[in-house]
Amino acid sequence: MKSSPAPRVVALLAALALAGCGQKPAPPAPTLPTATVRAQVAERKQRIATEETVGTVRAKLRAVIEAKITGRIDQLPAVPGQKVKAGELLASIDAREVQARYDSARAVRQQAEAEMKRSVSLREQNVLSQAEFDAVQSRFRVADAAVTEAATMLDYTKVTAPFEGVITRKHADVGDLATPGKPLLEMEDSRALRLEADVPEAVVGRLTLGQKLPVRIAALEKEMEGVVSEIAPAADPGSRTFLVKLDLPPTAGLRAGQFGRVVMPVGEAAALRVPASAVVQRGQMEMVFVVTNNRAQLRLVKTGKRVGNEIELVSGLASGEAVVTAGAAQLFDGQPVTLQP
């Protein structure tokens, strides 16, 4: 018994119908050329887990200049930005009553000194008793101490720089009334700087004096090494943080008031790491290529922290897979590859 020709007729009619509609079969996909790449097995590696804390660069030596006596300011030659040396005049205060007190004390001491000389001569002649001589000596010492006190007060009318540095702020002007406790100027030594940061209580226990930590200054776009010089023994009751100060090395462009970050260890962590060259950025997507059966397979990944020349992969890749590390940017998914030795 012969088979029915119906299936062949149906197939022929379908082919004619497609031809009548003008549709053509899809052309074969283009063949991708074989690319030569390098690959490396992705492994989980241990690293020191860190946390960044923000801080501010400040001068190690800074001072608020105040007057020690009350009087009108008659000279104020110092201005912000001016460099001054230790002992240089910053302000002069008009205190005429102090000058009068000094002149009066000197006159009294001169009188007591003359009386002392006469008493010595009379004592040698046994004309003056020992008690009278002791009283004359006491009056001279009191007069001499009064001159010393008045001279000290007179010195307070000249406000001088306590150390070599730069004037950073001016709070008063000529004619203002200077009083103890009222700031006149602020100055700092910009040659020695440090980073001051408020460190959380969970991290401060891992820090020790003399410890070296990486410090990044935003304005300089570079990393330097800071040395822990001070750790506050008590936390701030409002923020529950500890003030930590790190000495910074002399660096061009480093200034007080700049913003910085200090990197502090908080423990150990294990993560999958690959060379940074293996990660390809295309738009908002991050991807790597894995070599499987001599072909490149695209994997979307999520990256984490960068450790030196390597970068952590949070998801998208398994440990032990061969990742393309050189030539990944020019690859396509499914492209044949040849591995370089």
Number of C-alpha atoms within 10 A of each C-alpha: 3 4 6 8 8 9 10 9 10 11 11 11 12 11 10 11 12 12 12 9 8 7 9 8 7 6 6 6 6 6 8 13 10 13 18 14 20 19 21 17 16 20 16 16 12 12 12 12 14 15 12 16 15 17 25 17 23 23 21 19 16 18 17 16 21 18 24 17 18 16 21 18 21 16 17 19 12 20 15 13 12 12 15 21 13 11 13 15 16 19 24 22 24 19 18 12 11 20 17 13 18 20 15 14 21 19 14 17 21 14 13 21 19 11 15 20 12 14 21 15 12 14 14 9 9 10 10 15 11 11 9 12 16 13 13 19 19 14 18 21 15 15 21 18 14 19 21 15 15 20 18 13 18 20 15 18 23 18 21 19 21 15 17 18 21 22 22 18 17 17 13 16 18 15 14 14 16 23 15 12 12 16 16 23 24 17 26 23 21 19 17 17 22 26 28 24 20 21 26 15 15 10 16 20 10 12 17 13 13 13 13 17 17 14 24 21 20 12 12 14 8 9 14 15 16 22 20 21 16 15 17 14 9 11 16 13 8 6 11 13 19 20 18 20 25 27 22 22 15 13 12 7 8 18 17 19 12 15 18 22 21 24 16 21 15 17 12 10 12 13 17 21 25 26 19 16 16 23 25 20 11 9 6 5 10 15 20 24 28 26 24 14 9 14 18 25 19 17 17 15 17 15 18 14 13 14 14 8 10 16 20 20 21 15 13 13 21 14 12 12 16 20 26 28 22 16 16 24 17 9 23 15 13 16 17 20 21 15 12 9 6
